Amino acid sequence: MALCTAEDYVERLKRMRPNVYAHGRKIGRDDPMLALPINTLRFTFDAVNDPELRDLMLTRSHLTGEEINRFTSLNLSVEDLYAQQEMKRRCCHRVGGCTQRCMATDTLNAIGVVSKEIDDEKGTEYHAHFLEFLRYYQANDLVGSTAMTDMKGDRRARPSAQEDPDLYLHVVKKDSGGIVVRGAKNHITMGPYVDEHLVIPTRTLTEEEGDWAVSFAVPADAEGVRIISRVVTPRPRIRLEAPYNRYGVADSVVVFDDVFVPWERVFMCGEWEFAGRLALTFAGFHRHSYCGCKPAITDIILGAAALAAEYNGVEKAPHVVDELTELMVIGELVYASGIAAAARATRTSSGIFTPAFLYSNTGRYMAGINIYHEYDVLNAIAGGVPSTLPPEEDWLNPETGPDLEKYIRRRPGVPPENLHRLFRFISDFSCSAMAGWSQYAGVHGGGSPIMEKIGIRSGYDLESKKRIAKRLAGIEE
Ligand SMILES: Cc1cc2nc3c(=O)[nH]c(=O)nc-3n(C[C@H](O)[C@H](O)[C@H](O)COP(=O)(O)OP(=O)(O)OC[C@H]3O[C@@H](n4cnc5c(N)ncnc54)[C@H](O)[C@@H]3O)c2cc1C
């Protein structure tokens, strides 16, 4: 049963040990508070039966030959990377934002690459552990978190120099059965509704920091795991039901309070030289994912802004045309970076293709620095109504509804309900808790823009550019 239904997924969540806390109380994974965030994941299961998405969503396991959801697959060719990027763009269109499930795809691929490289150099058996875990993950169509970002404490201090060593997750005990880990991971998207936490280091480490060089998978309800969540959803609708309002998200602090992990689920333990490689390999995959999902956000902003301009009768105004064109450039430039990253991918010793780091970083950086500008364009074109429109209850109230219908009008021929729907959507999308989440995610998710700049310049051949300038200037070497 390599392909599960959304119901299978929800049923297994219900069976998990309650270890989720949200907004002041301990909740079950069937708590209504989580319904909208879980809907986003349900979409990723339903999408394999959607005629428009099916071909992108389905691929075959290289381990078993069975048909699997692409979100559980490895990238074993350039074509796989193209398909990943396109799948993310198309899926994000449907849920109106982040589909969330790509995090684990990127982590699995990164662990697949680096566990093999550790084995190649050290004669360990991490890659075999990984492949066995992947077989289980694919066979059960699982959902994983990426538990990478440590709490980090004092940003000036290395993990070993923190006041409390637990501010970066680390190994506190090892024996013949496995390891015990302690610490917490921050910002973990989907924490309350994943099957597994996939843990990787967040940074490069030194020889003294071997205890922090650890990667593993644990069931999300394992003994000692606590998930402290923040749920964000769009405002509920009454009659003007809309697809955008069906989906939400939850992020979390995931605490690992002396959690036991058996060796067969450990993919790195002590190999400090590979910690940075694992963190950056994940970053490369995830920034490539952003080159698919961020253009989808641009598409949504662009579509909403163009429609608002059309309803307002200003779609031909030169400044509107110009601003919409700018959005087209941003979205397609980011997407093109992802294509370039895939086209220049490297085949690693595991057989997994890693996207070219220069281009995945360039794309993610362009996306990150433009996110507020894109919302700015939507805001300017939509006018102030998304922030002041009286709530749906007033539109439905027979005493006030007729006023709102008569006075909220734009170009003749546009039905008032369409206006109410569009401006409510723009309000939910750009002037709400969900919008704030999306903007912060757009800047920091996958790494803040400064991290991409560091990634771009670290491998950049600046000397060759100086040589070009010297030659043109007639400067002798
Ligand atoms: C919505 C959302 C979802 C996320 N989901 C996940 C997830 O599922 N899994 C996961 O692992 N992570 C996730 N992240 C984490 C994301 O990768 C981090 O937010 C990002 O790496 C920045 O880390 P931080 O938030 O701790 O910021 P900080 O580390 O506090 O950095 C903030 C700023 O401080 C400066 N700074 C920080 N450290 C230094 C330093 N040493 N020297 C100089 N300047 C410094 C930089 O300017 C940086 O931009 C998510 C983030 C967001 C916003």
The ligand as a MOL file (V3000), in Angstrom:
LIG
                    3D

  0  0  0     0  0            999 V3000
M  V30 BEGIN CTAB
M  V30 COUNTS 53 58 0 0 0
M  V30 BEGIN ATOM
M  V30 1 C 7.4320 30.2470 8.7200 0
M  V30 2 C 8.7220 29.5290 8.9480 0
M  V30 3 C 8.7660 28.1430 8.8370 0
M  V30 4 C 9.9550 27.4590 9.0900 0
M  V30 5 N 9.9530 26.0950 9.0420 0
M  V30 6 C 11.0750 25.4170 9.4120 0
M  V30 7 C 11.0630 24.0020 9.5210 0
M  V30 8 O 10.0520 23.3450 9.2370 0
M  V30 9 N 12.1790 23.3700 9.9260 0
M  V30 10 C 13.3190 24.0350 10.2490 0
M  V30 11 O 14.3040 23.3950 10.6030 0
M  V30 12 N 13.3610 25.3890 10.1790 0
M  V30 13 C 12.2700 26.0860 9.7690 0
M  V30 14 N 12.3020 27.4630 9.6850 0
M  V30 15 C 13.5000 28.1300 10.1700 0
M  V30 16 C 14.2670 28.9890 9.1900 0
M  V30 17 O 15.1540 28.2380 8.4250 0
M  V30 18 C 14.9700 30.0430 10.0750 0
M  V30 19 O 13.9770 30.9760 10.4440 0
M  V30 20 C 16.1110 30.7280 9.4280 0
M  V30 21 O 17.1660 29.8380 9.1910 0
M  V30 22 C 16.6230 31.8690 10.3280 0
M  V30 23 O 16.8860 31.4040 11.6250 0
M  V30 24 P 16.2060 32.1310 12.8830 0
M  V30 25 O 14.7830 32.3260 12.6050 0
M  V30 26 O 16.5840 31.3750 14.0940 0
M  V30 27 O 16.8260 33.5730 12.8880 0
M  V30 28 P 18.1510 34.1030 13.6040 0
M  V30 29 O 19.1970 33.0380 13.6780 0
M  V30 30 O 17.7830 34.7320 14.8810 0
M  V30 31 O 18.6400 35.1530 12.5540 0
M  V30 32 C 18.0210 36.4150 12.3640 0
M  V30 33 C 19.0330 37.3590 11.7620 0
M  V30 34 O 20.1050 37.5770 12.6960 0
M  V30 35 C 21.3460 37.6650 12.0130 0
M  V30 36 N 22.2360 36.6140 12.5200 0
M  V30 37 C 21.8860 35.4290 13.0820 0
M  V30 38 N 22.9790 34.7270 13.4480 0
M  V30 39 C 24.0340 35.4800 13.1340 0
M  V30 40 C 25.4480 35.3140 13.2890 0
M  V30 41 N 25.9710 34.2030 13.8290 0
M  V30 42 N 26.2450 36.3010 12.8360 0
M  V30 43 C 25.7190 37.4050 12.2630 0
M  V30 44 N 24.3960 37.6170 12.1000 0
M  V30 45 C 23.5730 36.6870 12.5330 0
M  V30 46 C 21.0330 37.5400 10.5100 0
M  V30 47 O 20.8680 38.8270 9.9660 0
M  V30 48 C 19.7070 36.8190 10.4980 0
M  V30 49 O 18.9550 37.1180 9.3230 0
M  V30 50 C 11.1320 28.1770 9.4180 0
M  V30 51 C 11.0750 29.5660 9.4940 0
M  V30 52 C 9.9040 30.2410 9.2650 0
M  V30 53 C 9.8870 31.7360 9.4060 0
M  V30 END ATOM
M  V30 BEGIN BOND
M  V30 1 1 1 2
M  V30 2 1 2 3
M  V30 3 2 2 52
M  V30 4 2 3 4
M  V30 5 1 4 5
M  V30 6 1 4 50
M  V30 7 2 5 6
M  V30 8 1 6 7
M  V30 9 1 6 13
M  V30 10 2 7 8
M  V30 11 1 7 9
M  V30 12 1 9 10
M  V30 13 2 10 11
M  V30 14 1 10 12
M  V30 15 2 12 13
M  V30 16 1 13 14
M  V30 17 1 14 15
M  V30 18 1 14 50
M  V30 19 1 15 16
M  V30 20 1 16 17
M  V30 21 1 16 18
M  V30 22 1 18 19
M  V30 23 1 18 20
M  V30 24 1 20 21
M  V30 25 1 20 22
M  V30 26 1 22 23
M  V30 27 1 23 24
M  V30 28 2 24 25
M  V30 29 1 24 26
M  V30 30 1 24 27
M  V30 31 1 27 28
M  V30 32 2 28 29
M  V30 33 1 28 30
M  V30 34 1 28 31
M  V30 35 1 31 32
M  V30 36 1 32 33
M  V30 37 1 33 34
M  V30 38 1 33 48
M  V30 39 1 34 35
M  V30 40 1 35 36
M  V30 41 1 35 46
M  V30 42 1 36 37
M  V30 43 1 36 45
M  V30 44 2 37 38
M  V30 45 1 38 39
M  V30 46 1 39 40
M  V30 47 2 39 45
M  V30 48 1 40 41
M  V30 49 2 40 42
M  V30 50 1 42 43
M  V30 51 2 43 44
M  V30 52 1 44 45
M  V30 53 1 46 47
M  V30 54 1 46 48
M  V30 55 1 48 49
M  V30 56 2 50 51
M  V30 57 1 51 52
M  V30 58 1 52 53
M  V30 END BOND
M  V30 END CTAB
M  END
